[in-house]
Amino acid sequence: MPNLKFKIKRFNELSTQELYQILQLRSEVFVVEQNCVYQDIDGKDQKAIHLMGIFEDEIVAYVRIFKPGDYFEQASIGRVVVKLKYRSQKWGYDLMKTAIWATQTEINETKITISAQLYLQKFYESLGFKQTSDVYLEDDIPHIEMKIE
C-alpha cells in the first residue's frame, strides 16, 4: 500500500498552489460531497497549523490544528478530510495519528478537542477520543464533541 507524505506549515508558509489544493479538497468534500452549504473560509486558517497528506504531488488528506483558545478552550483538530477516491487506503488513521503527534510537538499540547461528525464516532474512539457532549447539529449534520484528555 502506498504511503502519504506529510507536510506541516503555518498559513504564511503555504504556497498559493498548496492553499488552492487545500481549499479545493475541503470544498469538494464538505460542500459538494456532503451537500452542505456553509462558509468554509472562516477567517481561522491564518491561525491554524496546516497538516497536508500528499500522494503523487497532490494534497489528498488534510487537517488544521489550533492552539488552545484559537477555536476551543483546548487545542483542537478540525477540517479532517481525505479525498473520496483514497478513503479505501485507510489514510484517515495515518492523518489523525500524525495530527495528534503534530499537536503534541508543534504546540506542546496533549489535550485535544474535536467536533466530530456523529457517524465517525467509532473512528475517533479508536484514536483515543471520548465523547464529551450530546449530539448537536452543525451545518445540519449531527456532531458530537470529543476529547483526548
ZALO-421518 format. One line per 4 residues: number of its first residue (from 1); their letters; for each residue x, y, z of N, C-alpha, C. Coordinates in Angstrom, 2 decimals. Layout:
<sites>
NUM	a	X Y Z X Y Z X Y Z  ...
</sites>
This chain:
<sites>
1	mpnl	0.85 -1.19 0.00 0.00 0.00 0.00 0.89 1.25 0.00  0.61 2.20 -0.88 1.41 3.43 -0.91 1.19 4.25 0.36  2.18 5.05 0.68 2.10 5.88 1.87 1.94 7.35 1.51  1.31 8.05 2.43 1.23 9.51 2.32 2.53 10.11 2.82
5	kfki	2.91 11.23 2.25 3.97 12.05 2.81 3.26 13.22 3.50  3.74 13.59 4.66 3.10 14.67 5.40 3.98 15.92 5.41  3.32 17.07 5.31 3.96 18.37 5.47 3.16 19.16 6.49  3.86 19.90 7.33 3.23 20.79 8.31 3.70 22.21 8.00
9	krfn	2.74 23.11 7.86 3.09 24.51 7.58 2.15 25.46 8.31  2.68 26.64 8.62 1.86 27.73 9.09 1.23 28.39 7.85  0.19 29.20 8.05 -0.53 29.82 6.93 0.40 30.59 6.00  1.26 31.42 6.58 2.13 32.26 5.76 3.22 31.47 5.04
13	elst	3.36 30.18 5.35 4.34 29.33 4.69 3.73 28.56 3.50  2.40 28.55 3.41 1.73 27.81 2.34 1.99 28.49 1.00  2.27 27.70 -0.02 2.36 28.26 -1.36 0.93 28.51 -1.86  0.81 29.31 -2.90 -0.54 29.53 -3.44 -1.10 28.22 -3.99
17	qely	-0.26 27.38 -4.56 -0.71 26.08 -5.07 -1.22 25.19 -3.94  -0.51 25.16 -2.81 -0.95 24.36 -1.66 -2.27 24.88 -1.12  -2.38 26.20 -0.95 -3.61 26.79 -0.45 -4.77 26.47 -1.38  -4.55 26.58 -2.67 -5.60 26.27 -3.64 -6.04 24.81 -3.51
21	qilq	-5.09 23.89 -3.43 -5.43 22.46 -3.31 -6.17 22.17 -2.01  -5.77 22.82 -0.92 -6.46 22.63 0.37 -7.91 23.09 0.27  -8.11 24.30 -0.24 -9.47 24.83 -0.35 -10.31 24.03 -1.32  -9.69 23.56 -2.40 -10.39 22.73 -3.37 -10.84 21.41 -2.73
25	lrse	-9.95 20.76 -1.98 -10.28 19.49 -1.32 -11.38 19.70 -0.28  -11.26 20.73 0.53 -12.29 20.99 1.54 -13.64 21.26 0.89  -13.66 22.05 -0.18 -14.91 22.34 -0.88 -15.49 21.08 -1.52  -14.64 20.28 -2.14 -15.06 19.05 -2.80 -15.78 18.11 -1.82
29	vfvv	-15.26 18.00 -0.60 -15.83 17.06 0.37 -16.92 17.71 1.21  -16.60 18.82 1.86 -17.54 19.39 2.84 -18.72 20.11 2.21  -18.55 20.69 1.04 -19.64 21.43 0.40 -20.36 20.55 -0.63  -19.61 19.99 -1.58 -20.23 19.24 -2.68 -20.65 17.84 -2.24
33	eqnc	-19.68 17.02 -1.79 -19.99 15.63 -1.43 -21.03 15.54 -0.31  -20.87 16.38 0.71 -21.81 16.32 1.84 -23.02 17.22 1.63  -23.10 17.85 0.47 -24.24 18.69 0.11 -24.59 19.68 1.22  -23.57 20.42 1.64 -23.72 21.31 2.79 -23.21 22.70 2.43
37	vyqd	-24.13 23.63 2.32 -23.74 25.00 2.02 -23.33 25.67 3.34  -22.05 26.02 3.43 -21.57 26.71 4.62 -20.32 27.49 4.25  -19.92 28.39 5.14 -18.76 29.25 4.89 -17.49 28.54 5.34  -16.84 27.81 4.44 -15.60 27.10 4.77 -14.46 28.06 5.07
41	idgk	-14.38 29.11 4.28 -13.32 30.10 4.50 -13.81 31.02 5.62  -13.39 30.68 6.84 -13.99 31.26 8.05 -13.08 32.23 8.79  -11.96 32.62 8.19 -11.06 33.55 8.85 -10.16 32.92 9.89  -10.21 31.59 10.02 -9.39 30.91 11.04 -8.16 30.23 10.46
45	dqka	-8.10 30.11 9.15 -6.94 29.44 8.54 -5.63 30.15 8.89  -5.68 31.47 9.05 -4.47 32.23 9.35 -3.87 31.85 10.72  -4.72 31.38 11.65 -4.24 30.99 12.98 -3.81 29.53 13.05  -4.22 28.74 12.06 -4.05 27.30 12.12 -2.66 26.84 11.68
49	ihlm	-2.32 25.64 12.15 -1.21 24.87 11.61 -1.85 23.91 10.61  -1.30 23.83 9.42 -1.89 23.05 8.34 -1.08 21.78 8.13  -1.74 20.64 8.28 -1.11 19.35 8.05 -1.67 18.78 6.75  -0.78 18.57 5.80 -1.19 18.09 4.48 -0.66 16.68 4.26
53	gife	-1.53 15.81 3.75 -1.12 14.48 3.32 -1.00 14.49 1.81  0.20 14.18 1.32 0.49 14.33 -0.10 0.77 12.96 -0.73  0.11 12.72 -1.86 0.33 11.50 -2.63 0.46 11.88 -4.10  1.56 11.48 -4.72 1.82 11.81 -6.12 1.64 13.31 -6.40
57	deiv	2.26 14.13 -5.54 2.28 15.60 -5.68 0.90 16.26 -5.56  -0.07 15.56 -4.98 -1.40 16.13 -4.77 -1.76 16.05 -3.29  -2.35 17.12 -2.76 -2.85 17.09 -1.39 -4.14 16.30 -1.40  -4.12 15.12 -0.78 -5.29 14.23 -0.78 -5.86 14.03 0.62
61	ayvr	-5.18 14.57 1.63 -5.64 14.49 3.01 -5.18 15.76 3.72  -5.96 16.17 4.72 -5.67 17.47 5.33 -6.37 17.59 6.68  -5.72 18.30 7.60 -6.38 18.80 8.82 -5.77 20.16 9.16  -6.52 20.91 9.96 -5.93 22.10 10.54 -5.94 21.95 12.06
65	ifkp	-4.91 22.49 12.68 -4.66 22.33 14.12 -4.61 23.72 14.74  -5.26 23.84 15.91 -5.30 25.13 16.60 -4.73 25.03 18.00  -4.08 26.09 18.43 -3.63 26.23 19.81 -4.85 26.42 20.70  -4.71 26.16 22.01 -5.81 26.42 22.94 -6.28 27.88 22.81
69	gdyf	-7.60 28.05 22.78 -8.18 29.38 22.73 -8.41 29.91 21.32  -7.79 29.30 20.31 -7.98 29.78 18.93 -9.26 29.23 18.32  -9.78 28.13 18.84 -11.03 27.55 18.34 -11.85 27.03 19.50  -11.28 26.11 20.26 -11.87 25.62 21.50 -10.97 26.05 22.66
73	eqas	-11.43 25.78 23.88 -10.61 26.08 25.05 -9.30 25.30 25.00  -9.38 24.04 24.58 -8.18 23.20 24.43 -7.67 23.30 22.99  -6.50 22.74 22.75 -6.02 22.59 21.38 -7.06 21.80 20.61  -7.11 22.00 19.30 -8.13 21.30 18.53 -7.62 20.94 17.13
77	igrv	-8.29 19.94 16.58 -8.03 19.46 15.23 -9.36 19.55 14.49  -9.33 20.09 13.29 -10.57 20.22 12.53 -10.34 20.14 11.03  -11.44 20.22 10.28 -11.43 20.11 8.82 -10.69 18.84 8.39  -10.96 17.75 9.10 -10.32 16.47 8.80 -10.92 15.93 7.51
81	vvkl	-10.08 15.72 6.51 -10.61 15.34 5.20 -9.62 14.46 4.44  -10.17 13.44 3.80 -9.43 12.59 2.87 -10.24 12.54 1.57  -9.57 12.75 0.46 -10.23 12.72 -0.86 -10.93 11.37 -1.03  -12.16 11.41 -1.54 -13.02 10.23 -1.64 -12.31 9.02 -2.26
85	kyrs	-11.61 9.21 -3.36 -11.04 8.05 -4.06 -9.90 7.39 -3.29  -9.42 8.01 -2.20 -8.33 7.42 -1.41 -8.79 6.91 -0.04  -10.07 7.01 0.27 -10.53 6.59 1.60 -10.33 5.10 1.85  -10.35 4.29 0.78 -10.14 2.84 0.95 -8.72 2.52 1.42
89	qkwg	-7.81 3.48 1.32 -6.43 3.29 1.77 -6.29 3.39 3.29  -7.37 3.81 3.97 -7.36 3.99 5.44 -6.39 5.09 5.88  -6.17 6.08 5.00 -5.25 7.16 5.32 -5.79 8.09 6.39  -7.08 8.01 6.69 -7.63 8.84 7.77 -6.94 8.55 9.10
93	ydlm	-6.60 7.27 9.33 -5.90 6.90 10.57 -4.51 7.52 10.59  -3.78 7.40 9.48 -2.44 7.99 9.41 -2.51 9.50 9.60  -3.50 10.11 8.95 -3.68 11.56 9.05 -3.92 11.98 10.50  -4.86 11.31 11.17 -5.19 11.70 12.54 -4.07 11.38 13.53
97	ktai	-3.40 10.25 13.36 -2.26 9.93 14.24 -1.17 11.00 14.07  -0.94 11.42 12.84 0.06 12.46 12.59 -0.42 13.80 13.15  -1.72 14.07 13.05 -2.27 15.33 13.60 -2.13 15.36 15.13  -2.38 14.24 15.78 -2.23 14.18 17.24 -0.76 14.40 17.61
101	watq	0.13 13.73 16.88 1.57 13.91 17.11 1.97 15.37 16.87  1.47 15.97 15.80 1.81 17.37 15.48 1.30 18.32 16.55  0.12 18.04 17.08 -0.41 18.88 18.17 0.52 18.82 19.38  1.02 17.64 19.66 1.93 17.47 20.80 3.29 18.11 20.54
105	tein	3.81 18.01 19.32 5.16 18.51 19.06 5.19 19.98 18.62  4.22 20.41 17.83 4.24 21.78 17.30 3.76 22.81 18.32  2.76 22.43 19.14 2.24 23.41 20.12 2.28 22.88 21.55  2.93 21.73 21.73 3.17 21.18 23.07 1.90 20.97 23.87
109	etki	0.87 20.43 23.21 -0.42 20.18 23.86 -0.80 18.71 23.72  -1.30 18.12 24.80 -1.75 16.73 24.75 -3.27 16.64 24.88  -3.91 17.68 25.40 -5.38 17.70 25.50 -5.93 18.30 24.21  -6.78 17.52 23.55 -7.27 17.92 22.23 -8.79 17.78 22.18
113	tisa	-9.46 18.77 21.62 -10.91 18.75 21.41 -11.20 18.72 19.92  -12.23 17.95 19.54 -12.70 17.96 18.15 -14.22 18.05 18.15  -14.75 18.55 17.06 -16.18 18.50 16.78 -16.33 17.45 15.69  -16.76 16.26 16.08 -16.76 15.11 15.17 -18.14 14.87 14.57
117	qlyl	-18.17 14.56 13.28 -19.42 14.11 12.70 -19.79 12.79 13.37  -21.05 12.68 13.78 -21.51 11.55 14.58 -21.18 10.20 13.96  -21.31 10.09 12.65 -21.07 8.79 12.02 -19.61 8.34 12.12  -18.70 9.25 12.50 -17.28 8.93 12.65 -16.87 8.68 14.11
121	qkfy	-17.85 8.55 15.00 -17.55 8.39 16.42 -16.60 7.21 16.69  -16.87 6.05 16.14 -16.04 4.86 16.38 -14.61 5.07 15.85  -14.50 5.72 14.70 -13.19 6.04 14.14 -12.38 6.86 15.14  -12.97 7.92 15.67 -12.25 8.78 16.61 -12.00 8.08 17.95
125	eslg	-12.94 7.25 18.38 -12.71 6.49 19.61 -11.50 5.56 19.46  -11.31 5.01 18.26 -10.17 4.12 18.03 -8.84 4.87 18.13  -8.89 6.19 18.06 -7.69 7.02 18.17 -7.53 7.61 19.57  -8.44 7.24 20.50 -8.31 7.69 21.88 -9.24 8.81 22.30
129	fkqt	-10.10 9.29 21.39 -11.05 10.35 21.74 -12.25 9.75 22.47  -12.82 10.53 23.38 -14.02 10.14 24.11 -15.09 11.20 23.92  -16.35 10.76 23.77 -17.47 11.68 23.59 -17.66 12.51 24.85  -17.82 13.83 24.68 -17.96 14.73 25.83 -19.18 15.65 25.71
133	sdvy	-20.07 15.36 24.77 -21.28 16.18 24.63 -22.41 15.33 24.08  -23.60 15.89 24.16 -24.73 15.29 23.46 -24.59 15.61 21.97  -25.41 14.98 21.18 -25.43 15.24 19.73 -25.96 16.65 19.48  -25.33 17.36 18.58 -25.80 18.68 18.17 -25.65 18.80 16.66
137	ledd	-26.40 19.73 16.08 -26.31 19.96 14.65 -25.32 21.07 14.36  -24.43 20.79 13.44 -23.51 21.81 12.94 -23.65 21.77 11.43  -24.13 22.86 10.84 -24.40 22.91 9.40 -25.33 21.77 8.97  -26.34 21.50 9.81 -27.35 20.46 9.57 -26.80 19.04 9.53
141	iphi	-25.61 18.82 10.09 -25.01 17.49 10.18 -24.83 17.17 11.67  -25.31 15.98 12.14 -25.14 15.62 13.55 -23.66 15.50 13.92  -23.28 16.17 15.01 -21.92 16.18 15.52 -21.92 15.86 17.02  -20.76 15.50 17.53 -20.51 15.41 18.96 -19.15 15.99 19.25
145	emki	-19.02 16.57 20.44 -17.71 17.00 20.89 -17.00 15.78 21.44  -15.71 15.65 21.10 -14.91 14.55 21.60 -13.57 15.11 22.06  -12.97 14.45 23.06 -11.71 14.95 23.61 -10.74 13.81 23.89  -9.47 14.17 23.79 -8.40 13.38 24.38 -7.93 14.20 25.56
149	e	-8.04 13.65 26.75 -7.60 14.37 27.96 -6.21 13.88 28.26
</sites>
